[in-house]
Structure formats: structure tokens, C-alpha cells
Amino acid sequence: MAEYTLTVAPNGARRGRDDHPELPVTQDQIVATAVACKAAGAHGIHLHVRDAAGAHTLDAETYHDAMAAVADAAPGLAIQITTESAGLFNVAEQLDCLKALRPVSASIALREMARDPDMAAQAYALCAEVGTQVQHILYGPSCVEQLRSWYADGTVPNTMRDVIFVLGQYVPEVLAQPQDLQPFLAATDNLNLNWTVCAFGRHEQACLLAAIAAGGDVRIGFENNIETPNGDLLPDNAASVAALITAATAAGHTLKES
């Protein structure tokens, strides 16, 4: 029916071990999760790192160490950093992170970059110069229109066509539903995007199956959801990855070869 790639987002910026005892916070926990998720079938990891107190950070040294550890323990697993502010960092600090790391892949939220358009232009230009694969985070119609506008005026290079559609939200809690995908597809129909979907809440798997059936790729993990479809806690990130792959295979879909 469809081929798809799968990325795991194992922790995010906000949840901790109080939310789920298997949510990875320390570097060792993140590395162990990366290894388990790769073995379960994940192609890549969407990497958030934490400081010594367990809080979200964009510290380049912390990132560098974690990226090296994941690459060593799980060779072949693609690593994407995030520049998410989580209400803590401004655009200058996000740009500094990109400058210091020059990563192979990074997710960048349009609505966060729009806080400082001049600095946003510098961030996208830097990524184009060093070859960073940018995945634009799109939360809704306003983000799509911002992307369309920035393609038109050159702020975002036309070659940067990777996006992730975010269904639902964490705070205030809005559980994603499969039908939430259609407005994104309609709004971006003529933009020729390579799109991925992530979904908040216990309907995550149903949303991602709908995305695969529609021709998209998927991101799954405890950043977005820690529950089974019936509301029980998932055992861990690898179990979430495995359950989705099993369901997608049963529906006739094929995980792309790494």
C-alpha cells in the first residue's frame, strides 16, 4: 500500500520521569533508548537533550556529546536535533545552537523563527550553507502561510521542502485525531513538500496510520504520547515503535529499508 520512514521522538522538552519512568532524560538513558528503538525498526531519532537538572537545553556541548554517544551506540540511526525554544530560548540562542553544531539535520519551528525575521533569515542561510536538512515544524494554517511567504521572499530557500505536521497539542491538552491531517494536506497541496506527521495523545497510532496511508512519513514517541490507544501507559519508546510497525504492516504498509 505505502512505504514510510519512522523517526522516534523519545522525550521532548517538557515531560520527565515523573510522567513516565522509562522516559529518557540523561545521556545514558537517551542512548539506551536510541539503541532499542533502532532495533525495533526506527530509522532516526529526534533528539532533545537536558541539562543537569533535567530541563530542556540547547547547550551545544551537551548536544555534541549526546550526538556522538548515539552515533557510536546506534550506527546508522539518523540524528535530528531540535531548536525548539519551549518558552526558554530566543531566536539568537537558537541560531547560536545551529552555528555551534552545524548539524546534519534539524527541526525548526516557523512560528518561533518568526519572532525575529532577520535572524531567522540568518538561520536558514546558515543551514543552506552547511547542508543542514531543515524540517519545518508546522502547527497549523498560520505556519503554512508563513512558510509560503518565506519561500516567496527568499527567507527560506526553495530547496528546504521537509516539514512535520503537528496534530493536537500538549498544553493546553488537545488530543490529535486522524481527521486533523486533512486541513494540513489541503493547505499545502501546491507546495510540493516532503511531509511527516506527529500526533499528541492516545490516538497517536491511528493518526500515524492515516498519515502513512496518505503517503507521509511518521514520528512517534514519548515527546507526543505515552499511552496506548485505550489509555494505559506504554512500556517504553521501543514498544511504541514496534506497535506502530506491527499495525502498519497489518494494514499492508511497508517500512522503508534503512
Long-range contacts (C-beta under 8 A, 24 or more apart in sequence): 1-213, 1-251, 1-252, 1-253, 1-254, 2-212, 2-213, 2-215, 2-253, 2-254, 3-253, 3-254, 3-255, 3-256, 4-211, 4-212, 4-216, 4-217, 4-218, 4-248, 4-253, 4-254, 4-255, 4-256, 5-43, 5-44, 5-196, 5-217, 5-218, 5-255, 5-256, 6-41, 6-42, 6-43, 6-44, 6-217, 6-218, 6-219, 6-220, 6-241, 6-244, 6-245, 6-255, 7-42, 7-43, 7-44, 7-45, 7-46, 7-78, 7-80, 7-196, 7-217, 7-218, 7-219, 7-220, 8-33, 8-34, 8-37, 8-42, 8-44, 8-45, 8-46, 8-219, 8-220, 8-221, 8-237, 8-240, 8-241, 9-45, 9-46, 9-48, 9-198, 9-219, 9-220, 9-221, 9-222, 9-223, 9-224, 10-34, 10-37, 10-45, 10-46, 10-221, 10-222, 10-223, 10-237, 11-48, 11-50, 11-221, 11-222, 11-223, 12-48, 12-170, 12-221, 12-222, 12-223, 12-224, 13-48, 13-56, 13-82, 13-84, 13-86, 13-223, 14-56, 14-86, 14-170, 14-171, 15-222, 15-223, 15-226, 16-54, 17-54, 19-226, 20-222, 20-226, 20-233, 20-234, 22-222, 22-235, 22-236, 22-237, 23-222, 23-226, 24-237, 25-50, 25-54, 26-50, 27-62, 27-65, 27-66, 27-69, 30-66, 30-69, 30-70, 31-66, 31-69, 31-70, 31-73, 31-74, 33-236, 33-237, 33-238, 34-70, 34-73, 34-74, 34-77, 35-73, 35-74, 36-236, 36-237, 36-238, 37-77, 37-221, 37-237, 37-238, 37-241, 38-74, 38-76, 38-77, 39-238, 40-238, 40-239, 40-241, 40-242, 40-245, 41-241, 41-242, 41-245, 41-255, 42-77, 42-241, 43-77, 43-78, 43-256, 43-258, 44-77, 44-78, 44-79, 44-80, 44-105, 45-70, 45-74, 45-77, 45-78, 45-79, 45-80, 46-80, 46-82, 46-107, 46-219, 46-221, 46-223, 47-79, 47-80, 47-81, 47-82, 48-82, 48-84, 48-223, 55-88, 56-84, 56-86, 56-88, 58-83, 58-89, 58-93, 58-94, 58-96, 58-97, 60-96, 60-97, 60-100, 60-101, 63-97, 63-101, 64-100, 64-101, 67-101, 67-103, 76-258, 78-104, 78-105, 79-103, 79-104, 79-105, 80-104, 80-105, 80-106, 80-107, 80-133, 80-135, 81-105, 81-106, 81-107, 82-106, 82-107, 83-107, 83-108, 83-109, 83-112, 83-123, 84-109, 84-112, 84-137, 85-109, 85-112, 90-115, 90-116, 91-115, 91-116, 91-119, 91-120, 91-123, 92-116, 92-119, 94-123, 95-119, 95-122, 95-123, 95-126, 98-123, 98-126, 98-127, 98-132, 99-126, 102-126, 102-130, 102-132, 103-132, 104-131, 104-132, 104-133, 105-132, 105-133, 105-134, 105-135, 106-132, 106-133, 106-134, 106-135, 107-134, 107-135, 107-136, 107-137, 107-164, 108-134, 108-135, 108-136, 108-137, 109-136, 109-137, 109-139, 109-143, 110-136, 110-137, 110-138, 110-143, 110-146, 110-147, 110-150, 111-139, 111-142, 111-143, 111-146, 114-146, 117-155, 120-150, 120-155, 121-155, 124-150, 124-155, 124-156, 124-157, 124-160, 127-160, 128-157, 128-159, 128-160, 133-162, 134-160, 134-162, 135-162, 135-163, 135-164, 135-196, 136-160, 136-162, 136-163, 136-164, 137-163, 137-164, 137-166, 138-163, 138-164, 138-165, 138-166, 138-184, 138-188, 139-166, 139-169, 141-183, 141-187, 144-184, 144-187, 144-188, 144-191, 147-191, 148-191, 151-191, 161-191, 161-192, 161-193, 161-194, 162-193, 162-194, 162-195, 162-196, 163-188, 163-193, 163-194, 163-195, 163-196, 164-195, 164-196, 164-197, 164-198, 164-219, 165-195, 165-196, 165-197, 165-198, 165-211, 165-216, 166-198, 166-199, 166-200, 167-197, 167-198, 167-199, 167-200, 167-207, 168-199, 168-200, 168-201, 168-224, 169-200, 170-200, 170-224, 173-200, 173-201, 174-200, 174-201, 175-200, 175-201, 175-202, 175-203, 176-200, 176-201, 176-203, 176-204, 176-207, 177-203, 177-206, 177-207, 178-203, 178-206, 178-207, 178-209, 178-210, 180-207, 181-207, 181-210, 181-211, 181-214, 185-214, 198-223, 198-224, 199-224, 199-225, 200-224, 200-225, 201-225, 201-227, 202-227, 202-228, 202-229, 202-230, 202-231, 203-229, 205-229, 205-243, 205-244, 205-247, 208-244, 208-248, 209-244, 209-247, 209-248, 209-251, 209-253, 212-248, 212-251, 212-253, 213-251, 213-253, 218-244, 220-244
